[in-house]
Amino acid sequence: MSEEVRKSQTQALQESLVTFLMEIIGAPDDEEIARNAAQVVRELDVRMAAEQAQRV
């Protein structure tokens, strides 16, 4: 996978996270939104850790 594709995918995850955070603010008791947001956080965490490891 090219560096450009990885950056694009990371950016898409970041934008998705922002969208979920806005949804959580609007519906703080919605468990499905919270689960989906948590999944995005986990995926973003893995991706960013991998990117950091490549820089070292």
mmCIF entry with sequence, helices, sheets and N, C-alpha, C, O atoms, coordinates in Angstrom:
data_MODEL
# 
_entry.id   MODEL 
# 
_entity.id                         1 
_entity.type                       polymer 
_entity.pdbx_number_of_molecules   1 
# 
_entity_poly.entity_id                      1 
_entity_poly.type                           'polypeptide(L)' 
_entity_poly.nstd_linkage                   no 
_entity_poly.nstd_monomer                   no 
_entity_poly.pdbx_seq_one_letter_code       MSEEVRKSQTQALQESLVTFLMEIIGAPDDEEIARNAAQVVRELDVRMAAEQAQRV 
_entity_poly.pdbx_seq_one_letter_code_can   MSEEVRKSQTQALQESLVTFLMEIIGAPDDEEIARNAAQVVRELDVRMAAEQAQRV 
_entity_poly.pdbx_strand_id                 A 
# 
loop_
_entity_poly_seq.entity_id 
_entity_poly_seq.num 
_entity_poly_seq.mon_id 
_entity_poly_seq.hetero 
1 1  MET n 
1 2  SER n 
1 3  GLU n 
1 4  GLU n 
1 5  VAL n 
1 6  ARG n 
1 7  LYS n 
1 8  SER n 
1 9  GLN n 
1 10 THR n 
1 11 GLN n 
1 12 ALA n 
1 13 LEU n 
1 14 GLN n 
1 15 GLU n 
1 16 SER n 
1 17 LEU n 
1 18 VAL n 
1 19 THR n 
1 20 PHE n 
1 21 LEU n 
1 22 MET n 
1 23 GLU n 
1 24 ILE n 
1 25 ILE n 
1 26 GLY n 
1 27 ALA n 
1 28 PRO n 
1 29 ASP n 
1 30 ASP n 
1 31 GLU n 
1 32 GLU n 
1 33 ILE n 
1 34 ALA n 
1 35 ARG n 
1 36 ASN n 
1 37 ALA n 
1 38 ALA n 
1 39 GLN n 
1 40 VAL n 
1 41 VAL n 
1 42 ARG n 
1 43 GLU n 
1 44 LEU n 
1 45 ASP n 
1 46 VAL n 
1 47 ARG n 
1 48 MET n 
1 49 ALA n 
1 50 ALA n 
1 51 GLU n 
1 52 GLN n 
1 53 ALA n 
1 54 GLN n 
1 55 ARG n 
1 56 VAL n 
# 
_struct_asym.id          A 
_struct_asym.entity_id   1 
# 
loop_
_struct_conf.conf_type_id 
_struct_conf.id 
_struct_conf.pdbx_PDB_helix_id 
_struct_conf.beg_label_comp_id 
_struct_conf.beg_label_asym_id 
_struct_conf.beg_label_seq_id 
_struct_conf.pdbx_beg_PDB_ins_code 
_struct_conf.end_label_comp_id 
_struct_conf.end_label_asym_id 
_struct_conf.end_label_seq_id 
_struct_conf.pdbx_end_PDB_ins_code 
_struct_conf.beg_auth_comp_id 
_struct_conf.beg_auth_asym_id 
_struct_conf.beg_auth_seq_id 
_struct_conf.end_auth_comp_id 
_struct_conf.end_auth_asym_id 
_struct_conf.end_auth_seq_id 
_struct_conf.pdbx_PDB_helix_class 
_struct_conf.details 
_struct_conf.pdbx_PDB_helix_length 
HELX_P HELX_P1 AA1 GLU A 3  ? GLY A 26 ? GLU A 3  GLY A 26 1 ? 24 
HELX_P HELX_P2 AA2 GLU A 31 ? ARG A 55 ? GLU A 31 ARG A 55 1 ? 25 
# 
_struct_conf_type.id          HELX_P 
_struct_conf_type.criteria    ? 
_struct_conf_type.reference   ? 
# 
loop_
_atom_site.group_PDB 
_atom_site.id 
_atom_site.type_symbol 
_atom_site.label_atom_id 
_atom_site.label_alt_id 
_atom_site.label_comp_id 
_atom_site.label_asym_id 
_atom_site.label_entity_id 
_atom_site.label_seq_id 
_atom_site.pdbx_PDB_ins_code 
_atom_site.Cartn_x 
_atom_site.Cartn_y 
_atom_site.Cartn_z 
_atom_site.occupancy 
_atom_site.B_iso_or_equiv 
_atom_site.pdbx_formal_charge 
_atom_site.auth_seq_id 
_atom_site.auth_comp_id 
_atom_site.auth_asym_id 
_atom_site.auth_atom_id 
_atom_site.pdbx_PDB_model_num 
ATOM 1   N N  . MET A 1 1  ? 0.846   -1.172 0.000  1.00 0.00 ? 1  MET A N  1 
ATOM 2   C CA . MET A 1 1  ? 0.000   0.000  0.000  1.00 0.00 ? 1  MET A CA 1 
ATOM 3   C C  . MET A 1 1  ? 0.893   1.237  0.000  1.00 0.00 ? 1  MET A C  1 
ATOM 4   O O  . MET A 1 1  ? 1.852   1.322  0.767  1.00 0.00 ? 1  MET A O  1 
ATOM 5   N N  . SER A 1 2  ? 0.574   2.174  -0.849 1.00 0.00 ? 2  SER A N  1 
ATOM 6   C CA . SER A 1 2  ? 1.413   3.357  -0.958 1.00 0.00 ? 2  SER A CA 1 
ATOM 7   C C  . SER A 1 2  ? 1.189   4.304  0.223  1.00 0.00 ? 2  SER A C  1 
ATOM 8   O O  . SER A 1 2  ? 0.160   4.262  0.897  1.00 0.00 ? 2  SER A O  1 
ATOM 9   N N  . GLU A 1 3  ? 2.168   5.140  0.442  1.00 0.00 ? 3  GLU A N  1 
ATOM 10  C CA . GLU A 1 3  ? 2.109   6.127  1.524  1.00 0.00 ? 3  GLU A CA 1 
ATOM 11  C C  . GLU A 1 3  ? 0.905   7.054  1.334  1.00 0.00 ? 3  GLU A C  1 
ATOM 12  O O  . GLU A 1 3  ? 0.235   7.416  2.300  1.00 0.00 ? 3  GLU A O  1 
ATOM 13  N N  . GLU A 1 4  ? 0.646   7.422  0.119  1.00 0.00 ? 4  GLU A N  1 
ATOM 14  C CA . GLU A 1 4  ? -0.472  8.324  -0.184 1.00 0.00 ? 4  GLU A CA 1 
ATOM 15  C C  . GLU A 1 4  ? -1.818  7.678  0.167  1.00 0.00 ? 4  GLU A C  1 
ATOM 16  O O  . GLU A 1 4  ? -2.704  8.340  0.709  1.00 0.00 ? 4  GLU A O  1 
ATOM 17  N N  . VAL A 1 5  ? -1.966  6.402  -0.139 1.00 0.00 ? 5  VAL A N  1 
ATOM 18  C CA . VAL A 1 5  ? -3.199  5.680  0.182  1.00 0.00 ? 5  VAL A CA 1 
ATOM 19  C C  . VAL A 1 5  ? -3.363  5.575  1.688  1.00 0.00 ? 5  VAL A C  1 
ATOM 20  O O  . VAL A 1 5  ? -4.464  5.768  2.205  1.00 0.00 ? 5  VAL A O  1 
ATOM 21  N N  . ARG A 1 6  ? -2.280  5.269  2.403  1.00 0.00 ? 6  ARG A N  1 
ATOM 22  C CA . ARG A 1 6  ? -2.352  5.173  3.867  1.00 0.00 ? 6  ARG A CA 1 
ATOM 23  C C  . ARG A 1 6  ? -2.759  6.505  4.485  1.00 0.00 ? 6  ARG A C  1 
ATOM 24  O O  . ARG A 1 6  ? -3.587  6.542  5.394  1.00 0.00 ? 6  ARG A O  1 
ATOM 25  N N  . LYS A 1 7  ? -2.181  7.594  3.996  1.00 0.00 ? 7  LYS A N  1 
ATOM 26  C CA . LYS A 1 7  ? -2.539  8.912  4.525  1.00 0.00 ? 7  LYS A CA 1 
ATOM 27  C C  . LYS A 1 7  ? -4.000  9.224  4.256  1.00 0.00 ? 7  LYS A C  1 
ATOM 28  O O  . LYS A 1 7  ? -4.685  9.790  5.109  1.00 0.00 ? 7  LYS A O  1 
ATOM 29  N N  . SER A 1 8  ? -4.477  8.860  3.082  1.00 0.00 ? 8  SER A N  1 
ATOM 30  C CA . SER A 1 8  ? -5.876  9.090  2.725  1.00 0.00 ? 8  SER A CA 1 
ATOM 31  C C  . SER A 1 8  ? -6.800  8.288  3.629  1.00 0.00 ? 8  SER A C  1 
ATOM 32  O O  . SER A 1 8  ? -7.830  8.794  4.076  1.00 0.00 ? 8  SER A O  1 
ATOM 33  N N  . GLN A 1 9  ? -6.437  7.042  3.898  1.00 0.00 ? 9  GLN A N  1 
ATOM 34  C CA . GLN A 1 9  ? -7.252  6.196  4.769  1.00 0.00 ? 9  GLN A CA 1 
ATOM 35  C C  . GLN A 1 9  ? -7.235  6.711  6.206  1.00 0.00 ? 9  GLN A C  1 
ATOM 36  O O  . GLN A 1 9  ? -8.258  6.685  6.889  1.00 0.00 ? 9  GLN A O  1 
ATOM 37  N N  . THR A 1 10 ? -6.089  7.172  6.658  1.00 0.00 ? 10 THR A N  1 
ATOM 38  C CA . THR A 1 10 ? -5.991  7.734  8.009  1.00 0.00 ? 10 THR A CA 1 
ATOM 39  C C  . THR A 1 10 ? -6.852  8.984  8.111  1.00 0.00 ? 10 THR A C  1 
ATOM 40  O O  . THR A 1 10 ? -7.559  9.178  9.100  1.00 0.00 ? 10 THR A O  1 
ATOM 41  N N  . GLN A 1 11 ? -6.793  9.822  7.098  1.00 0.00 ? 11 GLN A N  1 
ATOM 42  C CA . GLN A 1 11 ? -7.600  11.040 7.094  1.00 0.00 ? 11 GLN A CA 1 
ATOM 43  C C  . GLN A 1 11 ? -9.092  10.688 7.096  1.00 0.00 ? 11 GLN A C  1 
ATOM 44  O O  . GLN A 1 11 ? -9.878  11.348 7.775  1.00 0.00 ? 11 GLN A O  1 
ATOM 45  N N  . ALA A 1 12 ? -9.481  9.677  6.358  1.00 0.00 ? 12 ALA A N  1 
ATOM 46  C CA . ALA A 1 12 ? -10.884 9.255  6.329  1.00 0.00 ? 12 ALA A CA 1 
ATOM 47  C C  . ALA A 1 12 ? -11.322 8.780  7.713  1.00 0.00 ? 12 ALA A C  1 
ATOM 48  O O  . ALA A 1 12 ? -12.435 9.080  8.144  1.00 0.00 ? 12 ALA A O  1 
ATOM 49  N N  . LEU A 1 13 ? -10.463 8.048  8.408  1.00 0.00 ? 13 LEU A N  1 
ATOM 50  C CA . LEU A 1 13 ? -10.790 7.606  9.765  1.00 0.00 ? 13 LEU A CA 1 
ATOM 51  C C  . LEU A 1 13 ? -10.918 8.796  10.709 1.00 0.00 ? 13 LEU A C  1 
ATOM 52  O O  . LEU A 1 13 ? -11.819 8.832  11.547 1.00 0.00 ? 13 LEU A O  1 
ATOM 53  N N  . GLN A 1 14 ? -10.028 9.761  10.576 1.00 0.00 ? 14 GLN A N  1 
ATOM 54  C CA . GLN A 1 14 ? -10.092 10.949 11.424 1.00 0.00 ? 14 GLN A CA 1 
ATOM 55  C C  . GLN A 1 14 ? -11.385 11.717 11.191 1.00 0.00 ? 14 GLN A C  1 
ATOM 56  O O  . GLN A 1 14 ? -12.019 12.175 12.142 1.00 0.00 ? 14 GLN A O  1 
ATOM 57  N N  . GLU A 1 15 ? -11.774 11.858 9.944  1.00 0.00 ? 15 GLU A N  1 
ATOM 58  C CA . GLU A 1 15 ? -13.013 12.556 9.626  1.00 0.00 ? 15 GLU A CA 1 
ATOM 59  C C  . GLU A 1 15 ? -14.220 11.772 10.145 1.00 0.00 ? 15 GLU A C  1 
ATOM 60  O O  . GLU A 1 15 ? -15.188 12.363 10.623 1.00 0.00 ? 15 GLU A O  1 
ATOM 61  N N  . SER A 1 16 ? -14.160 10.461 10.052 1.00 0.00 ? 16 SER A N  1 
ATOM 62  C CA . SER A 1 16 ? -15.232 9.620  10.572 1.00 0.00 ? 16 SER A CA 1 
ATOM 63  C C  . SER A 1 16 ? -15.353 9.789  12.084 1.00 0.00 ? 16 SER A C  1 
ATOM 64  O O  . SER A 1 16 ? -16.458 9.854  12.623 1.00 0.00 ? 16 SER A O  1 
ATOM 65  N N  . LEU A 1 17 ? -14.230 9.857  12.751 1.00 0.00 ? 17 LEU A N  1 
ATOM 66  C CA . LEU A 1 17 ? -14.237 10.044 14.199 1.00 0.00 ? 17 LEU A CA 1 
ATOM 67  C C  . LEU A 1 17 ? -14.902 11.363 14.572 1.00 0.00 ? 17 LEU A C  1 
ATOM 68  O O  . LEU A 1 17 ? -15.704 11.414 15.505 1.00 0.00 ? 17 LEU A O  1 
ATOM 69  N N  . VAL A 1 18 ? -14.576 12.414 13.858 1.00 0.00 ? 18 VAL A N  1 
ATOM 70  C CA . VAL A 1 18 ? -15.195 13.721 14.126 1.00 0.00 ? 18 VAL A CA 1 
ATOM 71  C C  . VAL A 1 18 ? -16.708 13.630 13.943 1.00 0.00 ? 18 VAL A C  1 
ATOM 72  O O  . VAL A 1 18 ? -17.469 14.166 14.748 1.00 0.00 ? 18 VAL A O  1 
ATOM 73  N N  . THR A 1 19 ? -17.138 12.953 12.888 1.00 0.00 ? 19 THR A N  1 
ATOM 74  C CA . THR A 1 19 ? -18.569 12.783 12.639 1.00 0.00 ? 19 THR A CA 1 
ATOM 75  C C  . THR A 1 19 ? -19.233 12.028 13.788 1.00 0.00 ? 19 THR A C  1 
ATOM 76  O O  . THR A 1 19 ? -20.301 12.416 14.259 1.00 0.00 ? 19 THR A O  1 
ATOM 77  N N  . PHE A 1 20 ? -18.591 10.944 14.235 1.00 0.00 ? 20 PHE A N  1 
ATOM 78  C CA . PHE A 1 20 ? -19.155 10.181 15.351 1.00 0.00 ? 20 PHE A CA 1 
ATOM 79  C C  . PHE A 1 20 ? -19.199 11.006 16.627 1.00 0.00 ? 20 PHE A C  1 
ATOM 80  O O  . PHE A 1 20 ? -20.165 10.919 17.385 1.00 0.00 ? 20 PHE A O  1 
ATOM 81  N N  . LEU A 1 21 ? -18.175 11.800 16.873 1.00 0.00 ? 21 LEU A N  1 
ATOM 82  C CA . LEU A 1 21 ? -18.180 12.634 18.078 1.00 0.00 ? 21 LEU A CA 1 
ATOM 83  C C  . LEU A 1 21 ? -19.340 13.621 18.045 1.00 0.00 ? 21 LEU A C  1 
ATOM 84  O O  . LEU A 1 21 ? -19.972 13.874 19.070 1.00 0.00 ? 21 LEU A O  1 
ATOM 85  N N  . MET A 1 22 ? -19.618 14.175 16.877 1.00 0.00 ? 22 MET A N  1 
ATOM 86  C CA . MET A 1 22 ? -20.760 15.087 16.751 1.00 0.00 ? 22 MET A CA 1 
ATOM 87  C C  . MET A 1 22 ? -22.073 14.334 16.983 1.00 0.00 ? 22 MET A C  1 
ATOM 88  O O  . MET A 1 22 ? -22.996 14.866 17.601 1.00 0.00 ? 22 MET A O  1 
ATOM 89  N N  . GLU A 1 23 ? -22.154 13.104 16.491 1.00 0.00 ? 23 GLU A N  1 
ATOM 90  C CA . GLU A 1 23 ? -23.351 12.294 16.709 1.00 0.00 ? 23 GLU A CA 1 
ATOM 91  C C  . GLU A 1 23 ? -23.516 11.954 18.190 1.00 0.00 ? 23 GLU A C  1 
ATOM 92  O O  . GLU A 1 23 ? -24.633 11.950 18.708 1.00 0.00 ? 23 GLU A O  1 
ATOM 93  N N  . ILE A 1 24 ? -22.419 11.673 18.860 1.00 0.00 ? 24 ILE A N  1 
ATOM 94  C CA . ILE A 1 24 ? -22.474 11.369 20.295 1.00 0.00 ? 24 ILE A CA 1 
ATOM 95  C C  . ILE A 1 24 ? -22.973 12.580 21.077 1.00 0.00 ? 24 ILE A C  1 
ATOM 96  O O  . ILE A 1 24 ? -23.760 12.434 22.012 1.00 0.00 ? 24 ILE A O  1 
ATOM 97  N N  . ILE A 1 25 ? -22.525 13.756 20.703 1.00 0.00 ? 25 ILE A N  1 
ATOM 98  C CA . ILE A 1 25 ? -22.998 14.972 21.362 1.00 0.00 ? 25 ILE A CA 1 
ATOM 99  C C  . ILE A 1 25 ? -24.501 15.111 21.187 1.00 0.00 ? 25 ILE A C  1 
ATOM 100 O O  . ILE A 1 25 ? -25.209 15.517 22.109 1.00 0.00 ? 25 ILE A O  1 
ATOM 101 N N  . GLY A 1 26 ? -24.985 14.769 19.990 1.00 0.00 ? 26 GLY A N  1 
ATOM 102 C CA . GLY A 1 26 ? -26.415 14.881 19.713 1.00 0.00 ? 26 GLY A CA 1 
ATOM 103 C C  . GLY A 1 26 ? -27.253 13.774 20.328 1.00 0.00 ? 26 GLY A C  1 
ATOM 104 O O  . GLY A 1 26 ? -28.439 13.965 20.596 1.00 0.00 ? 26 GLY A O  1 
ATOM 105 N N  . ALA A 1 27 ? -26.649 12.629 20.550 1.00 0.00 ? 27 ALA A N  1 
ATOM 106 C CA . ALA A 1 27 ? -27.384 11.486 21.101 1.00 0.00 ? 27 ALA A CA 1 
ATOM 107 C C  . ALA A 1 27 ? -26.489 10.733 22.080 1.00 0.00 ? 27 ALA A C  1 
ATOM 108 O O  . ALA A 1 27 ? -26.047 9.623  21.784 1.00 0.00 ? 27 ALA A O  1 
ATOM 109 N N  . PRO A 1 28 ? -26.219 11.322 23.234 1.00 0.00 ? 28 PRO A N  1 
ATOM 110 C CA . PRO A 1 28 ? -25.238 10.735 24.159 1.00 0.00 ? 28 PRO A CA 1 
ATOM 111 C C  . PRO A 1 28 ? -25.616 9.368  24.721 1.00 0.00 ? 28 PRO A C  1 
ATOM 112 O O  . PRO A 1 28 ? -24.750 8.663  25.236 1.00 0.00 ? 28 PRO A O  1 
ATOM 113 N N  . ASP A 1 29 ? -26.880 8.980  24.636 1.00 0.00 ? 29 ASP A N  1 
ATOM 114 C CA . ASP A 1 29 ? -27.303 7.687  25.179 1.00 0.00 ? 29 ASP A CA 1 
ATOM 115 C C  . ASP A 1 29 ? -27.416 6.593  24.118 1.00 0.00 ? 29 ASP A C  1 
ATOM 116 O O  . ASP A 1 29 ? -27.835 5.476  24.424 1.00 0.00 ? 29 ASP A O  1 
ATOM 117 N N  . ASP A 1 30 ? -27.049 6.903  22.885 1.00 0.00 ? 30 ASP A N  1 
ATOM 118 C CA . ASP A 1 30 ? -27.166 5.921  21.795 1.00 0.00 ? 30 ASP A CA 1 
ATOM 119 C C  . ASP A 1 30 ? -25.960 4.982  21.829 1.00 0.00 ? 30 ASP A C  1 
ATOM 120 O O  . ASP A 1 30 ? -24.844 5.368  21.480 1.00 0.00 ? 30 ASP A O  1 
ATOM 121 N N  . GLU A 1 31 ? -26.205 3.756  22.254 1.00 0.00 ? 31 GLU A N  1 
ATOM 122 C CA . GLU A 1 31 ? -25.110 2.789  22.410 1.00 0.00 ? 31 GLU A CA 1 
ATOM 123 C C  . GLU A 1 31 ? -24.509 2.362  21.073 1.00 0.00 ? 31 GLU A C  1 
ATOM 124 O O  . GLU A 1 31 ? -23.309 2.100  20.995 1.00 0.00 ? 31 GLU A O  1 
ATOM 125 N N  . GLU A 1 32 ? -25.311 2.290  20.041 1.00 0.00 ? 32 GLU A N  1 
ATOM 126 C CA . GLU A 1 32 ? -24.792 1.883  18.730 1.00 0.00 ? 32 GLU A CA 1 
ATOM 127 C C  . GLU A 1 32 ? -23.794 2.912  18.200 1.00 0.00 ? 32 GLU A C  1 
ATOM 128 O O  . GLU A 1 32 ? -22.734 2.554  17.685 1.00 0.00 ? 32 GLU A O  1 
ATOM 129 N N  . ILE A 1 33 ? -24.139 4.177  18.329 1.00 0.00 ? 33 ILE A N  1 
ATOM 130 C CA . ILE A 1 33 ? -23.207 5.230  17.910 1.00 0.00 ? 33 ILE A CA 1 
ATOM 131 C C  . ILE A 1 33 ? -21.923 5.133  18.717 1.00 0.00 ? 33 ILE A C  1 
ATOM 132 O O  . ILE A 1 33 ? -20.831 5.256  18.163 1.00 0.00 ? 33 ILE A O  1 
ATOM 133 N N  . ALA A 1 34 ? -22.044 4.916  20.015 1.00 0.00 ? 34 ALA A N  1 
ATOM 134 C CA . ALA A 1 34 ? -20.860 4.814  20.878 1.00 0.00 ? 34 ALA A CA 1 
ATOM 135 C C  . ALA A 1 34 ? -19.993 3.626  20.472 1.00 0.00 ? 34 ALA A C  1 
ATOM 136 O O  . ALA A 1 34 ? -18.768 3.745  20.425 1.00 0.00 ? 34 ALA A O  1 
ATOM 137 N N  . ARG A 1 35 ? -20.609 2.484  20.178 1.00 0.00 ? 35 ARG A N  1 
ATOM 138 C CA . ARG A 1 35 ? -19.834 1.310  19.746 1.00 0.00 ? 35 ARG A CA 1 
ATOM 139 C C  . ARG A 1 35 ? -19.123 1.582  18.427 1.00 0.00 ? 35 ARG A C  1 
ATOM 140 O O  . ARG A 1 35 ? -17.954 1.234  18.262 1.00 0.00 ? 35 ARG A O  1 
ATOM 141 N N  . ASN A 1 36 ? -19.824 2.199  17.500 1.00 0.00 ? 36 ASN A N  1 
ATOM 142 C CA . ASN A 1 36 ? -19.211 2.502  16.204 1.00 0.00 ? 36 ASN A CA 1 
ATOM 143 C C  . ASN A 1 36 ? -18.068 3.501  16.356 1.00 0.00 ? 36 ASN A C  1 
ATOM 144 O O  . ASN A 1 36 ? -17.031 3.372  15.705 1.00 0.00 ? 36 ASN A O  1 
ATOM 145 N N  . ALA A 1 37 ? -18.262 4.478  17.201 1.00 0.00 ? 37 ALA A N  1 
ATOM 146 C CA . ALA A 1 37 ? -17.199 5.455  17.445 1.00 0.00 ? 37 ALA A CA 1 
ATOM 147 C C  . ALA A 1 37 ? -15.994 4.782  18.092 1.00 0.00 ? 37 ALA A C  1 
ATOM 148 O O  . ALA A 1 37 ? -14.851 5.079  17.743 1.00 0.00 ? 37 ALA A O  1 
ATOM 149 N N  . ALA A 1 38 ? -16.247 3.880  19.027 1.00 0.00 ? 38 ALA A N  1 
ATOM 150 C CA . ALA A 1 38 ? -15.156 3.171  19.695 1.00 0.00 ? 38 ALA A CA 1 
ATOM 151 C C  . ALA A 1 38 ? -14.364 2.339  18.695 1.00 0.00 ? 38 ALA A C  1 
ATOM 152 O O  . ALA A 1 38 ? -13.140 2.256  18.789 1.00 0.00 ? 38 ALA A O  1 
ATOM 153 N N  . GLN A 1 39 ? -15.047 1.728  17.747 1.00 0.00 ? 39 GLN A N  1 
ATOM 154 C CA . GLN A 1 39 ? -14.365 0.948  16.718 1.00 0.00 ? 39 GLN A CA 1 
ATOM 155 C C  . GLN A 1 39 ? -13.466 1.841  15.865 1.00 0.00 ? 39 GLN A C  1 
ATOM 156 O O  . GLN A 1 39 ? -12.343 1.460  15.535 1.00 0.00 ? 39 GLN A O  1 
ATOM 157 N N  . VAL A 1 40 ? -13.956 3.017  15.512 1.00 0.00 ? 40 VAL A N  1 
ATOM 158 C CA . VAL A 1 40 ? -13.141 3.946  14.728 1.00 0.00 ? 40 VAL A CA 1 
ATOM 159 C C  . VAL A 1 40 ? -11.912 4.372  15.521 1.00 0.00 ? 40 VAL A C  1 
ATOM 160 O O  . VAL A 1 40 ? -10.815 4.464  14.970 1.00 0.00 ? 40 VAL A O  1 
ATOM 161 N N  . VAL A 1 41 ? -12.093 4.631  16.812 1.00 0.00 ? 41 VAL A N  1 
ATOM 162 C CA . VAL A 1 41 ? -10.958 5.011  17.664 1.00 0.00 ? 41 VAL A CA 1 
ATOM 163 C C  . VAL A 1 41 ? -9.917  3.897  17.679 1.00 0.00 ? 41 VAL A C  1 
ATOM 164 O O  . VAL A 1 41 ? -8.721  4.162  17.562 1.00 0.00 ? 41 VAL A O  1 
ATOM 165 N N  . ARG A 1 42 ? -10.372 2.647  17.825 1.00 0.00 ? 42 ARG A N  1 
ATOM 166 C CA . ARG A 1 42 ? -9.426  1.523  17.835 1.00 0.00 ? 42 ARG A CA 1 
ATOM 167 C C  . ARG A 1 42 ? -8.682  1.410  16.502 1.00 0.00 ? 42 ARG A C  1 
ATOM 168 O O  . ARG A 1 42 ? -7.465  1.224  16.480 1.00 0.00 ? 42 ARG A O  1 
ATOM 169 N N  . GLU A 1 43 ? -9.413  1.523  15.400 1.00 0.00 ? 43 GLU A N  1 
ATOM 170 C CA . GLU A 1 43 ? -8.781  1.428  14.079 1.00 0.00 ? 43 GLU A CA 1 
ATOM 171 C C  . GLU A 1 43 ? -7.784  2.572  13.860 1.00 0.00 ? 43 GLU A C  1 
ATOM 172 O O  . GLU A 1 43 ? -6.690  2.365  13.335 1.00 0.00 ? 43 GLU A O  1 
ATOM 173 N N  . LEU A 1 44 ? -8.178  3.764  14.265 1.00 0.00 ? 44 LEU A N  1 
ATOM 174 C CA . LEU A 1 44 ? -7.290  4.908  14.113 1.00 0.00 ? 44 LEU A CA 1 
ATOM 175 C C  . LEU A 1 44 ? -6.053  4.758  14.985 1.00 0.00 ? 44 LEU A C  1 
ATOM 176 O O  . LEU A 1 44 ? -4.950  5.112  14.566 1.00 0.00 ? 44 LEU A O  1 
ATOM 177 N N  . ASP A 1 45 ? -6.226  4.241  16.185 1.00 0.00 ? 45 ASP A N  1 
ATOM 178 C CA . ASP A 1 45 ? -5.098  4.024  17.085 1.00 0.00 ? 45 ASP A CA 1 
ATOM 179 C C  . ASP A 1 45 ? -4.094  3.045  16.483 1.00 0.00 ? 45 ASP A C  1 
ATOM 180 O O  . ASP A 1 45 ? -2.888  3.289  16.510 1.00 0.00 ? 45 ASP A O  1 
ATOM 181 N N  . VAL A 1 46 ? -4.597  1.939  15.942 1.00 0.00 ? 46 VAL A N  1 
ATOM 182 C CA . VAL A 1 46 ? -3.718  0.947  15.316 1.00 0.00 ? 46 VAL A CA 1 
ATOM 183 C C  . VAL A 1 46 ? -2.978  1.565  14.137 1.00 0.00 ? 46 VAL A C  1 
ATOM 184 O O  . VAL A 1 46 ? -1.768  1.392  13.991 1.00 0.00 ? 46 VAL A O  1 
ATOM 185 N N  . ARG A 1 47 ? -3.708  2.281  13.305 1.00 0.00 ? 47 ARG A N  1 
ATOM 186 C CA . ARG A 1 47 ? -3.105  2.876  12.112 1.00 0.00 ? 47 ARG A CA 1 
ATOM 187 C C  . ARG A 1 47 ? -2.040  3.910  12.486 1.00 0.00 ? 47 ARG A C  1 
ATOM 188 O O  . ARG A 1 47 ? -0.956  3.931  11.902 1.00 0.00 ? 47 ARG A O  1 
ATOM 189 N N  . MET A 1 48 ? -2.353  4.761  13.455 1.00 0.00 ? 48 MET A N  1 
ATOM 190 C CA . MET A 1 48 ? -1.394  5.800  13.833 1.00 0.00 ? 48 MET A CA 1 
ATOM 191 C C  . MET A 1 48 ? -0.171  5.198  14.526 1.00 0.00 ? 48 MET A C  1 
ATOM 192 O O  . MET A 1 48 ? 0.941   5.696  14.351 1.00 0.00 ? 48 MET A O  1 
ATOM 193 N N  . ALA A 1 49 ? -0.361  4.142  15.304 1.00 0.00 ? 49 ALA A N  1 
ATOM 194 C CA . ALA A 1 49 ? 0.777   3.469  15.934 1.00 0.00 ? 49 ALA A CA 1 
ATOM 195 C C  . ALA A 1 49 ? 1.682   2.863  14.864 1.00 0.00 ? 49 ALA A C  1 
ATOM 196 O O  . ALA A 1 49 ? 2.906   2.937  14.967 1.00 0.00 ? 49 ALA A O  1 
ATOM 197 N N  . ALA A 1 50 ? 1.086   2.271  13.850 1.00 0.00 ? 50 ALA A N  1 
ATOM 198 C CA . ALA A 1 50 ? 1.871   1.694  12.757 1.00 0.00 ? 50 ALA A CA 1 
ATOM 199 C C  . ALA A 1 50 ? 2.637   2.776  11.995 1.00 0.00 ? 50 ALA A C  1 
ATOM 200 O O  . ALA A 1 50 ? 3.796   2.585  11.627 1.00 0.00 ? 50 ALA A O  1 
ATOM 201 N N  . GLU A 1 51 ? 1.984   3.902  11.767 1.00 0.00 ? 51 GLU A N  1 
ATOM 202 C CA . GLU A 1 51 ? 2.665   4.998  11.084 1.00 0.00 ? 51 GLU A CA 1 
ATOM 203 C C  . GLU A 1 51 ? 3.821   5.532  11.921 1.00 0.00 ? 51 GLU A C  1 
ATOM 204 O O  . GLU A 1 51 ? 4.888   5.841  11.389 1.00 0.00 ? 51 GLU A O  1 
ATOM 205 N N  . GLN A 1 52 ? 3.610   5.638  13.220 1.00 0.00 ? 52 GLN A N  1 
ATOM 206 C CA . GLN A 1 52 ? 4.680   6.100  14.104 1.00 0.00 ? 52 GLN A CA 1 
ATOM 207 C C  . GLN A 1 52 ? 5.833   5.133  14.108 1.00 0.00 ? 52 GLN A C  1 
ATOM 208 O O  . GLN A 1 52 ? 6.987   5.560  14.101 1.00 0.00 ? 52 GLN A O  1 
ATOM 209 N N  . ALA A 1 53 ? 5.561   3.835  14.120 1.00 0.00 ? 53 ALA A N  1 
ATOM 210 C CA . ALA A 1 53 ? 6.602   2.825  14.122 1.00 0.00 ? 53 ALA A CA 1 
ATOM 211 C C  . ALA A 1 53 ? 7.425   2.875  12.836 1.00 0.00 ? 53 ALA A C  1 
ATOM 212 O O  . ALA A 1 53 ? 8.625   2.603  12.858 1.00 0.00 ? 53 ALA A O  1 
ATOM 213 N N  . GLN A 1 54 ? 6.797   3.217  11.733 1.00 0.00 ? 54 GLN A N  1 
ATOM 214 C CA . GLN A 1 54 ? 7.519   3.325  10.465 1.00 0.00 ? 54 GLN A CA 1 
ATOM 215 C C  . GLN A 1 54 ? 8.477   4.504  10.452 1.00 0.00 ? 54 GLN A C  1 
ATOM 216 O O  . GLN A 1 54 ? 9.500   4.468  9.769  1.00 0.00 ? 54 GLN A O  1 
ATOM 217 N N  . ARG A 1 55 ? 8.154   5.541  11.197 1.00 0.00 ? 55 ARG A N  1 
ATOM 218 C CA . ARG A 1 55 ? 8.993   6.744  11.248 1.00 0.00 ? 55 ARG A CA 1 
ATOM 219 C C  . ARG A 1 55 ? 10.251  6.528  12.076 1.00 0.00 ? 55 ARG A C  1 
ATOM 220 O O  . ARG A 1 55 ? 11.263  7.200  11.877 1.00 0.00 ? 55 ARG A O  1 
ATOM 221 N N  . VAL A 1 56 ? 10.176  5.581  13.009 1.00 0.00 ? 56 VAL A N  1 
ATOM 222 C CA . VAL A 1 56 ? 11.300  5.358  13.934 1.00 0.00 ? 56 VAL A CA 1 
ATOM 223 C C  . VAL A 1 56 ? 12.345  4.490  13.285 1.00 0.00 ? 56 VAL A C  1 
ATOM 224 O O  . VAL A 1 56 ? 13.367  4.189  13.903 1.00 0.00 ? 56 VAL A O  1 
# 
